[in-house]
Each structure stands twice: as structure tokens, then as C-alpha cells.
């Protein structure tokens, strides 16, 4: 179902995080007539330093809030008269989910349910939503866009370990995740995201809430929290620390530059079909060990080290429990319907990314020291 876009007061959850900060920046700069509200709890992965370049813009607002706090979320809807939601706030690190699945269930499932319930309550209260029988009319007045992950689909078979041309498929296999792939999550993280996706779709089917879901492949780029592979390894190479590689490093992932993901979110939010799903991927599969070698080569070159200097830092460690072998997203639907495709080749994207982290070491040091967390704890302790 298509709709006429009229929404200009946009609530973006998780907007101080990695992907969220890029989406907030894009909306604030591209749409000066919009009111953009960044809602973030400022957990370890949220950092307002990611947004210093737009924090004084007149159309930007920040609210520190836990998405699980329904009453506070509803109050923010009322305060700003929210008519559009882009929901990115989530716990997202698989290793953390294995150690603490309760936190992932709380934030990703209960937090999403809280957001859905607040949206339904406020949009019903203000007449934007009039029930399931008015779904088309609802979609012209409000929208709830939920960002998810390709990990909900489970794992694809790795049929070509060496990589290369696969007729009709990708370099490592002839199968891709599509929008109709059955869910088969294998980690507490992916299970929690799968559950949240189901709640989003259920709110459309039960109440007529204008929802949409996108499932995206691995993102990389500036401002990513340094527990993730690419920024972690860039920083470790800079400091000559070990580069821990799970198993043999043969797991395959599809990588997408974060600004291309933000562009896709913008396009889908404005022109995508309500009650639909879109996959967002880079058609850019890499074995972990090959990706790591590209990072090493790039960092060493930019630091002026002789080629191969940091190869010795590679350290193979016990594989992660339930480690999916291959993810690969088919974005054909998004390209065909809305004309989106990645703008960067991986070589250009990784070059930009490495340069950014090397040029912004103060940002990295602030994160790795934990100083930013202590700052926010002091700032908000009485609020």
C-alpha cells in the first residue's frame, strides 16, 4: 500500500548510536523543515559526540529516554506531536547477547513493544489512527519504521569456500536472503530481533498501525563502537595489539557502508510501501580473514608501516557459539521498486573508514577509556 507523505515530526530512536547517528545527521541536514527528535538512553553504545556537528541545528532535539519506559516515551510523543518513527534503538552485539540474553530480550523485545504501544496510543488519541479498517488513511498520517537485521534469517550454506563466480549467485554460494526467507535465528541477539519484527507486523495486522520493516547486512563506517570487528581491528593495529579471529576466519558476511544504509532508510521511510519488508545489502561478501587482511594492509599503508608489518598480530581464537557461517542479502526488490543501490565500492568505503578512525583518535580514546560514560552519568544523575 502506497501513501502520500505528510509526516515532518520524526522520532529516531537510538540516534546517538552508530547507524542512528548517521540517520539523524542525514534527516537534520536534508530536511530543515522537519523536527527531528533523537531519543537515546545513552547506554555504552550511545555517544552524543557522534552528533556534535548538528547538535545546535534548530530542527534537532535530544531526549534521553529508555525505550522500555512506556510512560516517558508516550510523554515525548505528546511533547513533540510525533507523526513518524524510525526505530533503531537495540542491543546489537552477538557476544554480549550470549553472556546476557535477558538484557537483549528487555531492550529489543519489550522496548520495541513499548514504542509500538506508545505510537498506537498517541496516534489513536490524536486521530491519526482510526483502526484496521482505515489502514490506508492511517498510512497518510503516521508511520512506524522498524530497522532489523539479516541475522533473523539464520545462516546460508557456504558452498564455495574459496570464493569466485557462482552462476546465478554470489561468490560464496548461490543462495541469498530475500524478503520471503523464513526466520531461523541462532543467537539470543537474532532471536530478540526476530521477536521484535513479529511484534511490529502484528501491530499492523491487529490495529492497522502503519508499519514497515527492513533487514540489513553488516554495516561499517565512522562512529561505530569499537567492540565491532572493523574499528576494533583498526585500533588494535594502531596499538600493535592482537587481532582475535574466530575459528579459521572463514565465516562470510555481506558489508554495507553506513551512509548507504542511511540513504536507504530515508528513501524507504518516504516512498516505501506500508506493511512491507525490504532487504538492504551491499552485494559485497567477504570472508572474515580476507577482510581482516584488507584492513591490515590499509592501516599499515596509511600509518607508513612496511606492507605486512601487522600480519603477525592475527591470533586465531576459539569460535563463537552458534556462529553462523554465511550471510548474504538480496536487495533486488529495493533496487527495482525504489531505485536504491550502494554508492560506494568496498575499497573506497574501507579507505574512508580507516582514514576516519586514524584521523579521529581522540574520539576512539574517549570511547575506549570509558570517559564518555562517566560524563553522561554525571550529567544525568539527577534527571
Secondary structure, DSSP 8 states (H G I E B T S, - for coil): --------EEEEETTTSHHHHHHHHHHHHH-TTSEEEEEE---TT--GGGGTTTTT-TTEEEEE--TT-HHHHHHHHHHHT--EEEE------HHHHHH-HHHHIIIIIIHHHHHHHHHHHHHHHTTS---GGGHHHHHTT-EEEEEEEGGGG-------TT----TTSBTTBS--B-TT------SHHHHHHHHHHHHHHHHHHHH---EEEEEE-EEESTT--TTSHHHHHHHHHHTT--EEEETTS--EEEEEEHHHHHHHHHHHHHHS-TT-EEEE--S-EEEHHHHHHHHHHHHHHHHT--TTTTGGGEEEE---TT--SB--B--HHHHHHH-----S-HHHHHHHHHHHHHHTHHHHHHHHHTHHHHHHHHHHTT-
